[in-house]
Amino acid sequence: MSSPHINYRSLAEEAASPFLEHHPSTGQGPSKTQDAKANAAAAHIDPLGEHGLEQPLDENDTEHEGEDTPRNSGVMIHMVPETGRARWNHIEDLDSFFSRMYQYQQKHGFTVIVVDEMLQVLEFGFVVWLLTVVMHCVRFDVLFGDTPPAGNHTKTTLSDVIYPTGECIANFTWVTYLIVFIAAIYLGIRLLKMVYHITQYADIRRFYNSALHIEDSELDNFTWHEVQQRIRRVQAEQHMCIDKESLTELDIYHRVLRFKNYLVALMNKQLLPVRFHIPLYGEVVSLSRGMLFNIDLILFRGPGSPFQNNWQLRDEFAVRSNQTELAQRLSKLILGVALLNLVLAPVIFVWQLIYFSFSYANILRKEPGALGLRTWSNYGRLYLRHFNELDHELDARLNRAYDYADRYLNSFSSPLAAVIAKNLLFISGGLLLLILGLGIYEEHVFQVEHLLFILAGLGATGVVCRTLIPDENLVWCPEQLMTAILAHVHYLPSEWRQQAHTTKVRQEFSNFFQFKAGYLLSEIFSPFVTPFVLIFVFRPKAIELVRFFRTFTVSVRGVGNVCSFAQMDVRKHGNPDWQLTSELEEMTRATAQQPQQEPQQQSLAGGKTEMSLLRFTLNNPEWQMPKEAKQFLRGVREHAVGELVQAKTSMVQENPLTNSLISFGTMGADYCSIANSVLTAQVTPQQVEISQSLRPGPGQGPVSGGFPVAASDFRQMLQQNLSASVGPLDSMRRLRLSRAEGRLEGPSDTLLYGLCGMDPRVGSSPLSVGVADMCLSALYLHELNQQKRQARQSRIDEAEDERPGPSLWPPRPPAAPSTAAGSGSRHTVITSKAAESTPLLGSIRS
């Protein structure tokens, strides 16, 4: 749609024009009054001309203007060109628009998307056609050799097995016609949906080509970060959103991930139905795609859901007196969706069984062991996801942790299962060898009935048995592997500390990282499980869900209603256990007199807010963060610099930062190199100044005295510890550029840069710096959290010891001997600690 020519007359004559008064819109979506449309048009007029420059009138050209437009009459003529410059102003649904833009970039352009949409429709048509042919058009008696083919020829042809078209249709029953009729209706709906999607993506292509100036052939050469920056420039020029002059990176993320952020918060608050008991089986942890689809339908997109559109919560949720009524309404909605799932369960089950069978048949034929591989479960992906983290960013992070997670779970084996597997492997191998030997000697052996089925069964048995037998050359180091996993996934329960070697932790982690076969089985049988989980697990949480949406939903200008946790406000939603004490006091001093809710209710478990903020700033360094966020990040980095200077210039060398560096350096060669860059970097005056400002006190002398000896000790300690690596894994894998995280230049302000004094040797590429910095920052925050928890527990224990009367607390285990008992054996003790375990997860011998 091209823009109209707009001719403005004198501003004095147009005093009554609605363009002259700008009333900011408070709503989202389509304009509800003509004034809003007028404001949108007025906001998008370019007062500087087509090229952004004022065009002064030449004195010689005044004669061509006409007498009705004298030069000093105040007339302004604005011609909007036909090139579609204002075509992208006031987009009604920016959530869908930005989401399609993201999918367009990640799916590599218009052609790939159109072909994918068409083939998906053809897949469904092919499945219906194939099942119809198999059920009614095949002579199975001739195919199986029970009846000789017509004509008494010895060779069976395809025409002997397949009925002619007329006979095939004559074999149809009323059930077949009904199924074909329903399938035809569904196919028609899919076709209409395909056409709609193609038209929408055609619009996105025009936006990429005309507004962003990115052709499809060049799309893979751009990262999403670069696309995002161009979107922000287009907003400044054409005002896609009329409620704000400019869009921030966080605004765009909110639009794309609005509902996903709610799911992340609901998972952290344990309000999603992921744990449930199955009779005669026990507790199950599962979150199938069908369950996610139903939750999304109930809470966000379906009729009667709490959201009335893509960006706004229903007005009833703002009324405090109708909480019970809203909970009852939501409970009825969950019950209705569950009953509908129960009715459609057989149909969905058959479709998923056919779909997964067709999808994995060729893979299993070539690689029977594919089902023995592992994959991140839907539950794990949602549990480990940051706020405001796009799909490609999450995939890149979990892919880097894949090898460590696989090695960790493979390091556990059941001795009983291994013994049984070895004997079954011996028996199946003997039978397989016998059949193959006889077949080689006499070809007629392979014509024995069901022989191929027996061979396939023996082969599958061998594959399963081999997965149960542990590798004889396996190195047992679960603590270090769990540390490497934590560095990449960033979230693991605190109770797992020092417990990575236990069966309980292994079983819990296997819920995050499950076998491919288990994933497929849970998806296939989910239609029968989902209705009961919705009724008996999710439905009783209706009142808690209503309270959650009412309490943790905020309105952001130009964005709409979003989850308040997604704002990453460390002052409001930060967890005190994950923040430095001085920072927390400074950020909460201004609001100390205000009534506050319970900290546990306002904060999230696992440092979700703090970790999400740290990752978002690394991937989006241009983002203008709030003052509290700057204070938090600056405090953490300065505290780390202070601990580094303290370790290099004093005899006290073990602290959260050095423990994090040791854990970080044992993750692989790339990380060891970066850790060495940190230890070899000289202490700068700025670092010394930061360290002294963090350790004020009388009698503090200069740090230069004794520095050479302390630095030598520190270097020797780290070099000895960094040699204990879990393996030469190259986890900084180079991704396709379109799926790269953050900007190509890398982050500008990082923890590593602060520790190294902006040393350019810190990484081989800027992208690697961002990945490595987030890994080290995650380990460091976990170390600080552990330090605070231990200090708090010590205070509780001291208070309990001073309290008269019998203690209500269980007896404490005896404390481990101090590793810094003597300065003479300091290196030996620390080196032994690193050789046996990881500082982050404790001193359990691996």
C-alpha positions in Angstrom: 0.0 0.0 0.0 1.6 3.3 -1.1 1.3 6.4 1.0 -1.1 9.2 -0.2 0.0 12.6 -1.2 -0.6 15.0 1.7 -0.8 18.7 1.1 -0.9 20.9 4.2 -2.3 24.4 4.1 -1.3 27.2 6.4 -1.0 26.1 10.0 -3.0 29.2 11.0 -5.9 28.1 8.8 -5.7 24.5 10.2 -6.1 25.4 13.9 -9.0 22.9 14.1 -7.0 20.1 12.5 -6.6 17.0 14.8 -3.0 16.8 13.5 -2.0 19.8 15.6 -2.9 18.1 18.9 -1.0 15.0 19.9 -2.7 12.9 22.5 -0.5 9.9 23.4 -2.3 6.7 23.0 -2.6 4.6 26.2 -3.8 1.4 24.5 -2.3 -1.1 22.2 -3.3 -2.5 18.9 -5.7 -0.9 16.5 -6.7 2.7 17.1 -10.0 3.1 18.7 -10.8 6.7 17.6 -10.1 8.9 14.6 -7.9 11.1 16.8 -5.5 8.2 17.3 -5.3 7.7 13.5 -4.7 11.4 13.0 -2.0 11.4 15.7 -0.3 8.5 13.9 -0.3 10.4 10.6 1.0 13.6 12.2 3.7 11.7 14.0 5.1 10.2 10.8 5.3 13.4 8.7 8.9 14.0 7.7 9.5 17.8 8.3 12.9 17.7 6.7 11.9 16.3 3.3 12.4 13.0 1.6 16.1 12.9 2.3 16.1 14.2 5.8 17.3 17.7 4.8 15.6 21.1 4.7 15.1 22.3 1.1 15.4 26.1 1.1 13.5 28.0 -1.6 15.6 29.8 -4.2 14.6 33.5 -4.8 14.4 32.7 -8.5 11.8 30.0 -7.9 9.3 32.1 -6.1 7.5 33.0 -9.3 6.6 29.3 -9.8 4.9 29.0 -6.5 1.7 30.9 -7.4 0.1 33.9 -5.7 -1.8 31.8 -3.1 1.4 30.6 -1.5 3.5 33.7 -0.7 6.9 32.9 0.7 6.3 34.2 4.2 2.7 33.0 4.6 3.6 30.1 6.8 2.6 27.5 4.3 4.3 24.1 4.5 4.0 21.6 1.7 4.9 18.0 2.5 4.9 15.4 -0.3 5.1 11.8 1.0 6.6 9.8 -1.9 5.0 6.7 -3.4 7.9 4.5 -2.4 6.1 3.3 0.7 8.1 5.3 3.2 5.3 5.6 5.6 3.9 2.1 4.9 5.2 0.8 8.2 3.8 3.4 10.6 1.4 2.4 13.3 1.5 -1.4 13.0 -1.4 -2.8 14.8 0.0 -6.0 16.3 3.7 -5.5 16.8 4.0 -8.7 18.8 3.1 -10.8 15.7 5.1 -8.5 13.4 8.3 -8.8 15.4 7.8 -12.5 16.0 7.4 -13.1 12.2 10.5 -10.9 11.6 12.5 -13.1 14.0 11.2 -16.3 12.4 11.9 -14.9 8.9 15.6 -14.3 9.8 16.0 -17.6 11.6 14.4 -19.6 8.8 16.6 -18.0 6.2 14.1 -16.0 4.1 10.9 -16.1 2.1 11.7 -19.0 -0.2 12.6 -21.4 2.5 9.5 -20.5 4.5 7.2 -20.9 1.5 8.7 -24.3 0.6 8.5 -25.5 4.2 4.8 -24.4 4.5 3.8 -26.2 1.3 5.7 -29.4 2.2 4.0 -29.5 5.6 0.6 -29.4 3.9 1.8 -32.1 1.4 3.0 -34.3 4.3 -0.5 -34.4 5.8 -2.1 -35.1 2.4 0.5 -37.9 1.8 -0.2 -39.5 5.2 -4.0 -39.6 4.5 -3.4 -41.0 1.0 -1.0 -43.6 2.1 -3.2 -44.9 4.9 -6.2 -45.0 2.6 -4.2 -47.0 0.0 -2.9 -49.4 2.6 -6.3 -50.1 4.1 -8.4 -50.5 0.9 -6.2 -50.8 -2.1 -3.6 -53.6 -1.3 -4.1 -57.3 -1.9 -2.3 -58.6 1.2 -2.9 -62.2 0.3 -1.0 -61.8 -2.9 1.6 -59.6 -1.2 2.3 -62.2 1.5 2.4 -65.1 -1.0 -0.7 -66.8 0.3 -2.5 -66.5 -3.1 -0.6 -66.8 -6.4 -0.9 -63.8 -8.7 -3.4 -63.7 -11.5 -2.0 -65.2 -14.8 0.0 -67.8 -12.9 3.3 -66.0 -13.6 6.0 -66.6 -11.1 7.0 -63.0 -10.5 4.7 -60.8 -8.5 4.2 -57.4 -10.0 2.9 -54.1 -8.6 -0.3 -54.4 -10.5 -0.9 -57.8 -8.9 -0.7 -56.3 -5.5 -2.6 -53.0 -6.0 -6.3 -52.9 -6.8 -7.4 -50.8 -9.7 -8.7 -47.3 -8.8 -12.4 -48.3 -9.3 -12.2 -51.4 -7.1 -10.2 -49.5 -4.5 -12.9 -46.8 -4.2 -15.6 -49.5 -4.1 -13.9 -51.0 -1.0 -14.4 -47.8 0.9 -16.8 -48.0 3.9 -18.8 -45.2 5.5 -16.1 -44.9 8.1 -13.5 -44.3 5.4 -15.6 -41.6 3.8 -16.1 -39.9 7.1 -12.4 -39.9 7.8 -11.5 -38.6 4.4 -14.2 -35.9 4.7 -12.8 -34.8 8.1 -9.2 -34.9 6.7 -10.3 -32.9 3.7 -11.8 -30.2 6.0 -8.6 -30.1 8.0 -6.5 -30.0 4.8 -8.6 -27.1 3.6 -8.0 -25.2 6.9 -4.3 -25.9 6.6 -4.3 -24.6 3.0 -6.0 -21.4 4.1 -3.5 -21.1 7.0 -0.6 -21.6 4.6 -1.9 -18.9 2.3 -2.3 -16.5 5.3 1.2 -17.2 6.5 2.7 -16.7 3.0 1.0 -13.4 2.7 2.2 -12.3 6.1 5.7 -13.3 5.3 5.5 -11.6 2.0 4.8 -8.5 4.0 7.9 -9.2 6.1 10.0 -9.7 3.0 9.0 -6.2 1.8 9.9 -4.8 5.2 13.3 -6.5 5.1 14.0 -5.3 1.5 12.6 -1.8 1.6 12.9 -0.7 5.2 15.9 -2.6 6.5 17.6 -2.8 3.1 18.4 -6.5 3.6 17.8 -8.9 0.6 17.1 -12.5 1.1 20.4 -13.5 -0.5 22.2 -11.5 2.2 20.1 -12.6 5.1 22.4 -15.2 6.4 25.2 -12.6 6.6 23.3 -10.7 9.4 23.0 -11.6 13.0 19.7 -10.9 14.8 21.4 -8.2 16.8 22.2 -6.3 13.5 18.6 -6.8 12.3 17.4 -5.5 15.7 19.5 -2.4 15.5 18.1 -1.6 12.0 14.5 -2.1 13.4 15.2 0.5 16.0 16.4 3.0 13.3 13.3 2.4 11.3 11.2 3.1 14.4 12.9 6.4 14.8 12.1 7.3 11.2 8.7 5.8 10.6 7.2 5.2 14.1 6.0 1.6 13.9 4.9 2.0 17.5 3.1 5.4 18.0 3.3 5.3 21.8 7.1 5.7 21.9 9.6 7.7 20.0 12.2 5.0 20.1 12.2 1.3 20.8 14.8 -0.3 23.1 16.2 -3.8 22.8 14.2 -4.9 25.8 11.0 -3.6 24.1 11.6 -5.8 21.1 12.4 -8.8 23.3 9.2 -8.2 25.3 7.2 -8.2 22.1 8.7 -11.5 20.8 8.8 -13.3 24.2 5.9 -11.9 26.1 4.2 -15.2 26.8 7.4 -17.2 27.0 8.6 -14.9 29.8 5.4 -15.7 31.7 6.0 -19.4 31.3 9.6 -19.1 32.6 8.3 -17.3 35.7 5.5 -19.9 36.2 8.1 -22.6 36.0 10.3 -20.9 38.6 7.2 -20.5 40.9 6.4 -24.2 40.4 2.9 -23.4 39.0 3.2 -25.5 35.8 2.1 -29.2 35.9 5.5 -30.8 35.3 5.5 -33.2 38.3 2.7 -35.7 38.9 2.2 -39.3 40.1 1.1 -42.2 37.9 -0.5 -45.1 39.8 1.7 -48.2 40.0 4.6 -46.2 38.5 5.5 -43.3 40.8 6.5 -39.7 40.2 6.9 -38.5 36.6 8.6 -35.3 35.5 7.4 -34.4 32.0 6.3 -31.5 29.9 5.2 -32.6 26.5 4.6 -30.4 23.5 0.9 -31.2 23.7 0.9 -30.0 27.3 2.7 -26.8 26.4 0.2 -26.2 23.6 -2.7 -26.6 26.0 -1.2 -24.3 28.6 -0.6 -21.7 26.0 -4.2 -22.0 24.8 -5.6 -21.8 28.3 -3.5 -18.9 29.7 -2.7 -16.8 26.6 -4.4 -17.4 23.3 -7.6 -19.3 23.7 -11.1 -17.9 24.2 -11.7 -17.1 27.8 -7.9 -16.9 28.6 -6.6 -14.2 31.0 -5.3 -12.3 28.0 -7.8 -10.6 25.8 -5.3 -10.1 23.0 -1.6 -10.4 22.4 -0.6 -7.5 24.6 -3.2 -6.9 27.2 -4.6 -8.7 30.3 -8.3 -8.6 30.8 -9.6 -5.7 32.8 -11.2 -8.0 35.3 -7.8 -8.9 36.7 -7.4 -5.3 37.9 -10.3 -5.7 40.3 -9.3 -7.1 43.7 -12.8 -8.3 44.7 -13.4 -10.9 42.0 -10.4 -13.2 42.5 -12.6 -16.2 43.4 -14.8 -15.6 40.4 -11.8 -15.4 38.0 -10.4 -18.6 39.6 -13.7 -20.5 39.1 -13.8 -19.3 35.5 -10.3 -20.4 34.8 -11.0 -23.7 36.5 -13.9 -24.3 34.2 -11.8 -23.4 31.2 -9.1 -25.9 32.2 -11.8 -28.6 32.7 -13.3 -27.9 29.3 -10.0 -28.0 27.5 -9.1 -31.3 29.4 -12.4 -32.9 28.4 -11.9 -31.9 24.7 -8.4 -33.4 24.9 -9.9 -36.6 26.3 -12.4 -36.9 23.5 -9.7 -36.3 20.8 -7.0 -38.4 22.5 -7.4 -41.5 20.3 -7.2 -39.4 17.1 -4.2 -37.4 18.3 -2.4 -40.6 19.5 -2.8 -42.3 16.1 -1.6 -39.2 14.3 1.5 -38.7 16.5 2.3 -42.4 16.3 2.2 -42.2 12.5 4.1 -38.9 12.4 6.9 -40.0 14.6 7.2 -43.3 12.9 7.5 -41.7 9.5 9.9 -39.1 10.8 12.4 -41.5 12.4 12.0 -44.6 10.2 14.8 -43.7 7.8 17.0 -42.5 10.7 16.6 -45.8 12.6 17.3 -47.8 9.5 20.7 -46.1 9.0 21.5 -45.4 12.7 19.7 -47.8 15.1 21.5 -46.2 18.0 19.9 -42.8 17.4 17.3 -43.6 20.1 20.1 -44.1 22.6 21.2 -40.5 22.1 20.0 -37.8 24.5 18.3 -34.5 24.0 17.3 -31.6 26.2 13.7 -32.1 27.4 11.0 -29.5 27.1 11.0 -29.3 30.9 14.7 -28.7 31.0 14.6 -26.1 28.2 12.0 -24.1 30.1 13.6 -24.5 33.5 17.0 -23.4 32.2 15.8 -20.6 30.1 16.6 -17.0 31.0 14.1 -14.2 30.8 14.2 -12.4 27.5 16.2 -15.2 25.8 15.4 -16.0 22.2 15.3 -19.5 20.9 18.6 -19.4 19.0 20.3 -18.0 22.1 18.9 -20.8 24.2 19.9 -23.4 21.6 23.4 -22.1 21.4 23.9 -22.2 25.2 22.4 -25.7 25.6 24.4 -27.0 22.6 27.6 -25.9 24.3 26.6 -27.9 27.4 25.6 -31.0 25.4 28.9 -32.8 25.4 29.5 -32.2 29.1 25.9 -33.4 30.0 26.3 -36.5 27.8 29.6 -37.4 29.4 28.2 -36.8 32.9 25.2 -39.1 32.5 27.3 -41.7 30.6 29.7 -41.9 33.5 27.0 -43.6 35.5 26.0 -47.2 34.9 24.2 -49.9 36.7 26.4 -52.9 37.5 23.5 -55.3 37.3 22.3 -53.9 34.0 25.9 -54.1 32.6 26.2 -57.8 33.5 22.8 -58.6 32.0 23.6 -56.5 28.9 26.9 -58.3 28.3 25.3 -61.7 28.4 22.4 -60.6 26.1 24.9 -59.1 23.8 26.8 -62.4 23.7 23.6 -64.5 23.0 22.3 -62.1 20.3 25.7 -61.9 18.7 25.9 -65.7 18.5 22.5 -66.1 17.0 23.2 -63.3 14.5 26.5 -64.9 13.5 24.8 -68.3 13.0 22.1 -67.0 10.8 24.4 -64.9 8.7 26.8 -67.8 8.3 24.1 -70.2 7.2 22.8 -67.5 4.8 26.2 -67.1 3.2 26.5 -70.8 2.7 23.0 -71.2 1.3 20.9 -68.3 0.0 17.6 -70.1 0.6 18.0 -69.5 4.3 17.1 -65.8 3.8 13.8 -66.9 2.3 12.6 -68.4 5.6 9.5 -66.7 7.0 10.1 -63.7 9.4 13.8 -64.1 9.2 14.4 -60.4 8.4 12.3 -59.5 11.4 14.5 -61.8 13.6 17.6 -60.2 12.2 16.3 -56.7 12.9 15.3 -57.7 16.5 18.8 -59.1 17.2 20.4 -56.0 15.8 18.2 -53.7 18.0 19.0 -55.8 21.0 22.7 -55.4 20.4 22.4 -51.7 20.1 20.5 -51.4 23.4 22.9 -53.7 25.2 25.9 -51.7 24.0 24.5 -48.5 25.5 24.2 -50.2 28.9 27.8 -51.3 29.0 30.1 -48.6 30.4 33.2 -47.5 28.6 36.3 -49.1 30.0 38.4 -46.0 29.3 36.0 -43.6 31.0 37.4 -41.1 33.5 35.3 -40.7 36.6 34.9 -36.9 37.2 31.3 -36.1 37.8 32.0 -33.0 39.9 34.0 -31.3 37.2 31.6 -32.2 34.5 28.7 -30.8 36.5 30.6 -27.6 37.0 31.1 -27.3 33.2 27.4 -27.9 32.7 26.6 -25.3 35.3 28.9 -22.8 33.6 26.8 -23.0 30.4 23.2 -23.7 31.6 23.6 -21.2 34.5 20.8 -22.8 36.6 21.1 -25.9 38.8 19.5 -26.5 42.2 21.7 -25.5 45.1 21.1 -28.8 46.7 23.2 -30.5 44.0 26.3 -28.9 45.4 28.8 -31.6 46.4 26.2 -34.2 45.3 27.0 -34.6 41.6 28.3 -38.2 42.2 25.0 -39.4 43.7 22.3 -41.3 42.0 19.6 -38.8 43.1 21.3 -35.9 41.3 21.9 -38.1 38.2 18.2 -39.0 38.1 17.1 -35.4 38.6 19.4 -34.2 35.9 18.2 -36.9 33.5 14.8 -35.1 33.7 16.6 -32.2 32.0 18.6 -34.3 29.6 16.6 -37.4 28.6 17.0 -40.2 26.1 15.6 -39.6 22.7 13.5 -42.8 23.0 12.0 -41.5 26.3 11.2 -38.2 24.7 9.4 -39.9 21.8 7.4 -42.2 24.0 6.3 -39.3 26.2 5.2 -37.4 23.2 3.3 -40.3 21.6 1.4 -41.2 24.8 0.9 -37.6 26.0 -2.6 -37.4 24.5 -3.8 -40.0 27.1 -1.9 -38.3 30.0 -2.5 -34.6 29.3 -6.3 -34.6 30.1 -5.8 -36.1 33.6 -2.8 -33.9 34.4 -4.9 -30.8 33.4 -7.8 -31.9 35.6 -6.0 -33.2 38.7 -2.7 -31.2 38.7 -3.2 -27.9 36.8 -6.8 -27.2 37.6 -6.4 -27.0 41.5 -3.8 -24.2 40.8 -6.4 -21.9 39.3 -6.5 -19.5 42.3 -2.7 -19.4 42.4 -2.5 -18.6 38.7 -5.0 -15.7 39.0 -2.9 -14.3 41.9 0.2 -14.7 39.8 -1.2 -12.8 36.8 -2.6 -10.1 39.1 0.6 -9.7 41.2 3.3 -10.0 38.6 1.9 -8.2 35.6 2.9 -4.6 34.8 2.1 -2.2 32.0 5.0 -0.9 30.0 4.4 2.2 27.8 4.6 1.2 24.1 4.7 -2.5 24.9 1.6 -3.4 26.9 1.2 -5.9 29.8 4.3 -7.9 30.5 5.5 -10.2 33.3 7.2 -8.0 35.9 10.0 -10.5 36.3 10.9 -10.0 32.6 11.8 -6.4 33.5 14.8 -7.9 35.3 14.5 -5.3 38.1 17.1 -6.5 40.7 15.7 -4.0 43.2 12.2 -5.3 43.1 12.6 -8.9 42.2 16.3 -9.5 43.1 17.2 -12.3 45.5 19.3 -11.1 48.4 21.2 -14.3 48.3 22.5 -13.5 44.8 23.5 -9.9 45.5 26.2 -8.2 47.4 25.1 -6.8 50.7 26.3 -3.3 50.0 24.4 -3.2 46.7 21.2 -4.5 48.2 21.3 -1.9 51.0 22.0 0.9 48.5 19.2 -0.1 46.2 16.6 -0.6 48.9 17.4 2.4 51.0 15.0 4.6 49.1 12.2 2.1 49.5 12.8 1.0 53.0 9.9 2.9 54.4 7.4 1.5 51.9 5.4 -1.7 52.7 7.0 -4.6 50.9 5.7 -8.1 50.2 7.5 -11.2 51.3 10.9 -11.3 49.8 10.4 -15.0 48.9 7.3 -14.1 47.0 8.8 -11.2 45.1 12.1 -12.9 44.2 12.9 -15.9 42.1 14.8 -19.1 42.9 18.2 -19.8 41.5 19.2 -16.1 40.8 17.0 -16.1 37.8 16.7 -12.3 37.7 20.4 -11.6 38.2 21.5 -14.2 35.7 19.0 -13.0 33.1 20.1 -9.4 33.5 23.8 -10.3 33.2 23.2 -12.4 30.0 21.0 -9.8 28.4 23.5 -7.0 28.9 26.3 -9.1 27.4 24.2 -9.9 24.3 22.8 -6.3 24.0 25.6 -4.0 25.2 23.9 -0.9 23.7 20.9 -1.3 26.0 20.5 1.6 28.4 19.8 -0.3 31.6 18.2 1.2 34.7 20.4 2.7 37.5 19.8 -0.3 39.8 21.0 -2.7 37.1 24.1 -0.7 36.5 24.9 -0.7 40.3 24.4 -4.4 40.5 26.7 -5.2 37.5 29.3 -2.7 38.5 29.3 -4.0 42.1 29.8 -7.6 41.0 32.6 -6.8 38.6 34.4 -4.5 41.1 34.1 -7.1 43.8 35.7 -9.7 41.5 38.5 -7.3 40.7 39.1 -6.7 44.4 39.3 -10.4 45.0 41.7 -10.9 42.1 44.0 -8.1 43.4 43.7 -9.6 46.9 44.7 -13.0 45.7 47.7 -11.7 43.7 49.0 -9.3 46.4 48.4 -11.2 49.6 48.8 -14.6 51.2 45.1 -15.2 51.1 44.6 -16.8 47.7 41.4 -18.8 48.0 38.2 -16.8 47.5 35.1 -17.0 45.3 36.9 -15.6 42.3 39.9 -17.9 42.4 37.6 -20.9 42.9 35.6 -19.8 39.9 38.7 -19.3 37.8 39.9 -22.8 38.7 36.5 -24.3 37.8 36.4 -22.2 34.6 39.9 -23.2 33.5 39.2 -27.0 33.8 36.4 -26.8 31.2 38.6 -27.2 28.2 41.6 -25.8 26.3 39.8 -22.6 25.2 38.7 -21.7 28.7 42.1 -22.7 30.2 43.7 -20.2 27.8 41.4 -17.4 28.9 42.1 -18.2 32.5 45.8 -18.1 31.9 45.3 -14.6 30.3 43.7 -13.5 33.6 46.5 -14.8 35.7 49.3 -13.5 33.6 47.8 -10.0 33.3 49.6 -7.4 35.4 47.7 -5.6 38.1 46.8 -2.2 36.9 46.5 1.0 39.0 42.8 1.1 38.4 42.4 -2.5 39.7 44.4 -1.6 42.8 42.3 1.5 43.4 39.1 -0.6 43.1 40.5 -3.1 45.5 41.4 -0.5 48.1 38.0 1.2 47.8 36.3 -2.2 48.5 38.6 -2.9 51.6 38.7 0.4 53.5 40.1 0.3 57.0 42.8 1.7 59.2 46.3 0.4 58.8 45.9 -0.7 55.2 49.3 -0.3 53.5 50.2 -0.2 49.9 49.8 -3.4 48.0 53.1 -3.2 46.2 55.1 -4.6 49.0 55.2 -8.4 48.8 53.6 -8.5 45.5 56.2 -10.5 43.5 56.1 -13.4 45.9 52.3 -13.4 46.2 51.9 -13.1 42.4 54.3 -16.0 41.9 52.4 -18.2 44.4 49.1 -17.2 42.8 50.4 -18.0 39.3 51.8 -21.4 40.4 48.6 -22.3 42.2 46.4 -21.6 39.1 48.8 -23.3 36.7 48.8 -26.4 38.7 45.0 -26.4 39.1 44.3 -25.5 35.4 46.1 -28.6 34.3 43.3 -30.8 35.7 41.0 -30.4 32.7 37.9 -32.5 32.1 38.9 -32.9 28.5 39.9 -31.1 25.3 36.3 -30.3 24.3 35.9 -27.3 22.0 32.7 -26.0 23.4 33.0 -22.6 21.8 31.6 -23.9 18.6 31.3 -21.6 15.7 27.6 -21.2 14.8 26.0 -20.0 11.6 26.3 -16.2 11.6 22.5 -15.8 11.6 22.3 -17.7 14.8 25.2 -16.0 16.6 24.5 -14.5 20.0 24.9 -10.8 20.5 26.8 -8.5 18.3 29.9 -9.4 16.2 32.1 -6.9 18.0 31.3 -8.7 21.3 30.4 -7.0 24.6 32.1 -3.8 25.5 32.1 -4.1 29.3 32.7 -7.6 30.8 34.0 -9.2 33.9 36.9 -10.7 31.9 37.9 -7.3 30.6 37.9 -5.9 34.1 40.0 -8.8 35.4 42.5 -8.6 32.5 42.7 -4.8 32.4 41.2 -4.8 28.8 43.8 -7.3 27.7 43.2 -8.1 24.0 44.6 -11.6 24.6 41.5 -12.6 26.6 39.9 -14.4 23.7 40.4 -15.5 20.1 37.3 -13.7 18.9 34.9 -11.1 20.4 32.0 -13.7 20.3 34.1 -16.1 22.4 34.6 -13.3 25.0 30.9 -13.0 25.5 30.4 -16.7 25.9 33.4 -17.1 28.2 32.4 -14.1 30.3 28.9 -15.4 30.9 30.4 -18.8 31.9 32.8 -17.2 34.4 30.2 -14.8 35.7 27.7 -17.7 36.3 30.3 -19.6 38.2 31.3 -16.5 40.2 27.7 -15.7 41.1 27.1 -19.3 42.3 30.3 -19.0 44.5 29.1 -15.7 46.0 25.7 -17.3 46.6 27.3 -20.3 48.4 29.4 -17.9 50.5 26.4 -15.9 51.6 24.4 -19.1 52.4 27.2 -20.5 54.4 27.7 -17.2 56.3 23.9 -17.1 57.1 23.9 -20.7 58.2 26.9 -20.0 60.5 25.0 -17.1 62.1 22.0 -19.3 62.6 24.1 -22.0 64.2 25.8 -19.5 66.5 22.5 -18.1 67.5 21.2 -21.6 68.2 24.2 -22.5 70.2 23.8 -19.4 72.4 20.1 -20.1 72.9 19.4 -21.9 76.2 17.4 -25.2 76.1 17.4 -28.1 73.7 18.2 -27.3 70.1 15.5 -27.5 67.5 18.0 -28.0 64.7 19.5 -31.3 63.6 23.2 -31.8 64.6 25.7 -30.4 62.2 28.2 -32.7 60.5 31.8 -32.2 61.5 33.5 -29.5 59.6 36.0 -30.4 57.0 39.6 -29.6 57.8 40.7 -26.1 56.6 42.7 -26.1 53.4 44.6 -23.0 54.5 45.8 -24.4 57.8 49.4 -23.8 57.1 51.2 -21.6 54.7 53.9 -24.1 54.1 51.6 -26.7 52.5 49.3 -24.2 50.8 50.1 -25.2 47.3 49.9 -28.9 47.9 46.5 -28.6 49.6 44.9 -26.5 46.8 46.4 -28.6 44.0 45.1 -31.7 45.6 41.7 -30.1 45.9 41.5 -29.3 42.2 42.8 -32.7 41.2 40.0 -34.4 43.1 37.1 -32.1 42.5 35.9 -28.7 41.5 35.9 -25.8 43.9 32.4 -24.8 43.0 30.8 -28.1 43.9 32.9 -29.1 46.9 35.6 -31.5 47.8 34.0 -34.8 47.1 36.6 -37.2 45.6 35.7 -38.2 42.1 
